[in-house]
Amino acid sequence: MIRLLLNILSTRAGTFALTGYTRSFKDLPRHQREAAFLKWKDSSFASLVAMYKAIVGLSITAVYRNPTCKVHAAVGYPVYDPIRTKEGYEPPSTRKDPYKMSTVEQVENKHFDVIIIGTGAGGGVCAAELAKSGHSVLLIEKSKYLHESEMQLQEREAYSALYEQSGAVRTEDGGVVMVAGSCFGGGTTFSDDLDRVYDRIGASTEGIKHNRPNQVMINGCRKLGYNVFDIPQNTSGKPHDCSWCYCGCSDGIKNGTMNTWLRDAEQHGAQFLDRTKVLRVLIGRNDRQATGVECVVDHGEKEKKMIRIYAKRVISSAGSLHTPGVLRRSGLVNSNIGRNLRLHPGSMIFGFFDEPIDMHMGSIITTGSEFNGDLRKDGYGLILEIPTISPSFIGSLLPWRGTLKHKELMLRYRFASPLVPLLREYDTSGTVDYDENGDVIINYDLTTNDRKKLVGGLIRTCMIMCAAGAREIHTGQLGIEPFVFHENEEIRPDHPRFQKWIKQVEDFGLPTKGNITLVSAHQLGTCRMGNSPAHSATQPTGETWEVKNLYVADASLFPTASGVNPMVTTEAIAIHVAANVIESLKKEPAVTMTSEEAKL
């Protein structure tokens, strides 16, 4: 869309059609270009609003993620991790030796018991369980493996290396921005069976150190009498206030898949192949059984190499955005594949205080507050959390209201504190499709009921910010100006002028034309399990309905949206799927590789 828009604006006719000005866009004076953008922002046409958001988001992200840009010093944001880039810094002893990646020669045309596509929460757990059971396992990861010592603690490099589309996955209408992991270890690199998972990842509330934004939330909730609680961290009780979690845990303290389940798998003989994209699962023509995978390896040679690898079982753990693509490219046609997408959408708000908050510093998401919105009593409510926000995110999430206002806003970056209500959708579901290049196409639109509930969460977060002492509050709604308490006014939630503004926030709501940018860090449900192929893509065992010996083990299995971060539940479901795979293999002899084959 960006390319098409730029082409249109490069002509006089196109510029006139979109702005009303008779010269091409590049020849317009700055004030006219700015006026055109602001007109799009307030347009009643969803396509113009989408264009405004796309260009603003792309431009701001490009500027604020540029490590050589001088805006960082102006807003008070360190370009690089100021602690771990110091000369003489010694990383903690928790760093482990690098994983050994397999070569093409070691895997091409070889046979394994199980091939697992993806190394995230689902794939890592399955690999550990299967390898410990004595089965030969190969994990295939499309991204390059990075040891903790190789992680780049700078925003642009980190997002490029660790996130899908550099952290800029959007729905087709631009209404939702998604953060999805795309790295060795998946999204856990930076996020009976449940008890096993908690124990293995060392989930605990011990050692938590609340940063300023989390303390802001605690203070606001307590003043209003709202519930507030500590969120367990997967650090085995160790403090983890490194400030740069979104760039990967370079200290190796976080017990993500890379430091837990994949280590278990490695110790029991599992092999790893990175920088490899699975094109399709190989399926027998007559018996409709999975027999391996066809994939493209990109190990830096002049040409990528297409190879085949064989296995008795194939497990897709490519995530909710890509497992549907793997299944479809393999010939599966179940109508539920790529449907029923859940996102845990949230609407970020920001409070600006009279003293520095430094929302990029300290531990990430240590506090939560639950809210059911008084709309349903069956668990479909919201959870309020505090993310870590860099200048590129606040700059792109809050409405751009002109050059001067944007600069004034960003110069107060250090005084801002974020808060986001995350919704457990009740009756909203989206779709995942793919274009001719295999790039993901996401469509998602909240239902009226879920919109109403999210607006309730938006209002609640504004009340919390006010109670905590925020002088200025921004909701991200394009049609709502931020609220500012005057110097001579007492900052309190029951202030008549503030209550009038809250009513405006509620009345404006979440228009269907996209006059707010929602955020999502969780993608679920696109290959959900169930009791019938009419309503699900996989059986309760995780095996697909259409192809025998082809399983799914990731968050795409969720029948509905979870009420909290899905990582622990995903890992518990993966234990369940792995147990079913192990049971199915009991009657078959294990595939073993000779020492000579392993050395190839």
Secondary structure, 3 states (H helix, E strand, C coil): CHHHHHHHHCCHHHHHHHHCCCCCHHHCCHHHHHHHHHHHHCCCCHHHHHHHHHHHHHHHHHHHCCCCCCHHHHHCCCCECCCCCCCCCCCCCCCCCCCCCCCHHHHCCCEEEEEEECCCHHHHHHHHHHHHCCCCEEEECCCCCCCHHHCCCEHHHHHHHHEHHHHCEECCCCCEEECCECCCCHHHHCCCHHHHHHHHHCEECCCCCCCHHHHHHHHHHHHHCCCCEECCEECCCCCCCCCCHHHCCCCCCCCCHHHCHHHHHHHCCCEEECCEEEEEEEECCCCCEEEEEEEEECCCCCCCEEEEEEEEEEEECCCCCCHHHHHHHCCCCCCCCCCCEECCCECCEEEECCCCCCCCCCCCCCEEEEECCCCCCCCCCEEEECCCCCHHHHHHHCCCCCHHHHHHHHCCHHHEEEEEEEECCCCCCEEEEECCCCCEEEECCCCHHHHHHHHHHHHHHHHHHHHCCCCEEECCCCCCCCEECCCCCCCCCCCHHHHHHHHHHHHHCCCCCCCCCEEECCCECCCCECCCCCCCCECCCCEECCCECEEECCHHHCCCCCCCCCHHHHHHHHHHHHHHHHHHHCCCCCCCCCHHHHHC
